Amino acid sequence: MPQDPMDFEWSYWIEWGRERILWLLAGHLLVSQMSRLLVEKYKPWCLMVYGMAACWLLLGIKGFAVILLHAAISFAVAQFQLSLLTWLCSLILLSTLRIPAVEETKRKWYDTENEYYLLLFTVSVRCLFCTSFSLEYCWHAPAQKSFHSFPWMLAYVFYYPTFHNGPLVNFDEFSKQMRRQEAFSVKTNLSILIVGIIRIFFWWCLAELMIHLMYIHALYSSALPLESASYWALG
């Protein structure tokens, strides 16, 4: 049975995944395990450097600079420790993505629309992470802010597994996991990796099955079939 051709987002991410993102995630896994084994103390910074390099590779120097600039502005505004100001800053940064002149300038940085859309998706998700860090900076007392520094913010913002699509992990949870030192066990890590791969494969197969059997996107993009269906069928 043919695939629903109207599901742009699934096709878009599958194409990017096959080309580069899947390989970059595998690279992150390798760097994470090597740094845990050899330089546990510097693991957050190793992963930060890797995330920055992956960002530079996919989005170019200008895309990388945009994300770095957003992080720097968010951190500077967070120093006032006013939640309302942080929200306003985040909304203003997001709104710049819809300014026509800015959109056209960013489009000229890339050869294809897909590359521009990747920047758009990534900056939008990074804005959530910058907001999370800034809000927690505002809420915590000075004694609790030992890890709320700009380098830690960069480690959080450029953490690659959540870089393009999330999911959102708040900064406190991220820093706790990064600082947690665990005994390295090949058997345990291998079992976690295998279970993770099985889970991803299962959900990927389920999503592919739904796209081939349930033409959801094609249906809601055409009013005629919806209007002719009964309320029970729509339900």
C-alpha positions in Angstrom: 0.0 0.0 0.0 1.4 3.5 -0.9 2.5 5.9 1.7 0.5 9.0 2.6 2.3 11.7 0.5 0.9 14.6 2.6 2.9 13.8 5.7 5.7 16.3 5.1 7.2 16.3 8.5 7.8 12.5 8.7 9.3 12.4 5.3 11.5 15.5 6.1 13.0 14.0 9.3 13.5 10.6 7.8 15.5 12.1 4.9 17.6 14.2 7.3 18.0 11.1 9.6 19.3 8.9 6.8 21.7 11.6 5.5 23.3 13.0 8.6 21.4 13.1 11.9 21.5 9.3 12.6 25.3 9.3 12.1 25.7 12.3 14.3 23.7 10.6 17.1 25.9 7.6 16.8 28.9 9.9 17.1 27.5 11.5 20.2 27.0 8.0 21.7 30.7 7.2 21.0 31.9 10.5 22.5 29.7 10.0 25.5 31.0 6.5 26.3 34.6 7.4 25.6 34.5 10.5 27.8 32.7 8.5 30.6 35.5 5.9 30.4 38.5 8.2 30.1 37.6 11.7 31.4 34.4 11.4 33.5 35.0 14.8 35.1 35.0 16.6 31.7 32.2 14.7 30.1 29.8 17.7 29.9 32.4 19.7 28.1 33.3 16.9 25.7 29.6 16.6 24.8 29.3 20.4 24.5 32.1 20.6 22.0 30.7 17.7 20.0 27.2 19.3 19.9 28.8 22.6 18.7 30.7 20.8 16.0 27.6 18.9 14.9 25.6 22.2 14.8 28.3 23.8 12.7 28.4 20.9 10.3 24.6 20.8 9.7 23.7 24.5 9.9 27.0 26.2 8.9 28.8 28.9 10.7 25.9 31.4 10.4 23.3 29.0 11.8 25.7 28.2 14.6 26.2 31.9 15.3 22.4 32.5 15.5 21.9 29.8 18.2 25.0 31.0 20.1 23.6 34.6 19.9 20.2 33.5 21.2 21.8 31.7 24.1 24.0 34.7 25.0 21.1 37.1 24.9 18.9 34.8 27.0 21.7 34.4 29.6 22.3 38.2 29.7 18.6 38.9 30.3 18.4 36.2 33.0 21.0 38.1 35.1 18.1 40.5 36.0 16.4 37.5 37.7 12.9 38.6 36.5 10.7 35.8 35.1 8.6 38.3 33.1 11.6 39.7 31.4 12.8 36.2 30.5 9.5 35.4 28.9 9.5 38.7 27.0 13.0 38.0 25.8 12.1 34.5 24.6 9.0 35.7 22.8 10.9 38.5 21.0 13.7 36.0 20.0 11.0 33.7 18.6 9.2 36.5 16.8 12.4 37.3 14.9 11.9 34.0 13.0 8.8 35.5 11.4 10.2 38.8 10.3 10.2 38.7 6.4 13.6 40.5 6.0 15.2 38.1 8.5 13.6 35.1 6.8 14.9 36.1 3.4 18.4 36.7 4.7 18.5 33.3 6.4 17.2 31.5 3.3 20.1 32.9 1.3 22.5 31.1 3.6 21.5 27.7 2.3 21.1 26.0 -1.1 17.8 24.3 -0.3 14.6 25.0 1.6 15.2 21.8 3.7 18.4 23.3 5.1 16.6 26.5 6.0 13.7 24.6 7.7 16.3 22.6 9.7 17.6 25.9 11.1 14.0 27.1 11.8 13.1 23.9 13.7 16.4 23.9 15.6 16.3 27.5 16.7 12.7 27.2 17.8 13.5 24.2 20.1 16.7 25.8 21.4 14.6 28.8 22.4 12.7 26.4 24.8 15.9 25.3 26.3 17.2 28.9 26.7 13.9 29.7 28.4 14.1 26.8 30.8 17.7 27.7 31.8 16.9 31.4 32.3 13.7 30.7 34.3 15.5 28.3 36.7 18.3 30.9 37.0 15.6 33.4 38.1 14.0 31.0 40.6 17.0 29.7 42.4 18.7 31.4 45.3 22.4 32.5 44.8 23.6 29.5 46.8 21.9 27.2 44.4 23.5 28.7 41.2 26.9 27.1 41.3 26.1 25.3 38.0 24.0 28.1 36.4 27.0 29.5 34.5 27.2 30.3 30.8 29.4 27.3 30.0 26.8 25.0 31.6 24.1 26.8 29.6 26.0 26.0 26.4 26.5 22.4 27.4 22.7 22.3 27.9 21.7 24.1 24.7 24.1 22.1 22.5 23.4 18.7 23.9 22.9 16.9 20.6 20.3 14.1 21.3 17.7 16.8 22.1 19.1 19.4 19.6 16.6 19.4 16.7 13.4 18.0 18.1 13.7 17.8 21.8 12.2 16.4 24.0 12.6 19.3 26.5 14.6 18.3 29.6 14.7 21.1 32.2 18.2 22.3 33.2 18.2 21.0 36.8 17.5 17.5 35.6 20.1 17.8 32.9 22.8 19.0 35.2 22.1 16.3 37.8 22.4 13.6 35.1 25.6 15.1 33.7 27.2 15.3 37.2 26.1 11.8 38.3 29.2 9.5 38.3 28.4 5.9 37.6 30.7 2.9 37.4 31.4 2.0 33.8 29.9 -1.4 32.9 30.1 -2.7 29.4 27.4 -5.2 30.0 24.9 -2.7 31.5 25.6 -0.1 28.9 25.3 -2.6 26.1 21.9 -3.8 27.4 20.6 -0.2 27.7 21.8 0.4 24.1 20.1 -2.7 22.8 16.8 -2.0 24.6 16.9 1.6 23.3 17.4 0.5 19.7 14.5 -2.0 20.0 12.2 0.7 21.3 13.2 3.1 18.5 12.7 0.4 15.9 9.3 -0.5 17.3 7.9 3.0 17.3 9.4 3.7 13.9 7.7 0.6 12.4 4.4 1.7 14.1 4.7 5.2 12.6 5.4 3.8 9.2 2.4 1.4 9.5 0.1 4.3 10.4 1.3 6.4 7.4 0.6 3.5 5.0 -2.8 2.5 6.5 -4.3 5.7 8.0 -4.2 8.6 5.6 -4.7 11.2 8.3 -2.8 14.1 6.6 -4.3 13.5 3.2 -7.8 13.5 4.7 -7.6 16.7 6.7 -6.0 18.5 3.8 -9.1 17.8 1.7 -12.5 19.1 2.9 -14.6 17.0 0.5 -14.1 13.5 2.1 -14.6 15.1 5.5 -17.9 16.8 4.6 -19.3 13.6 3.0 -18.5 11.4 6.1 -20.9 10.8 8.9 -20.3 12.1 12.4 -19.7 8.5 13.5 -17.1 8.0 10.8 -15.4 11.2 11.8 -15.4 10.2 15.4 
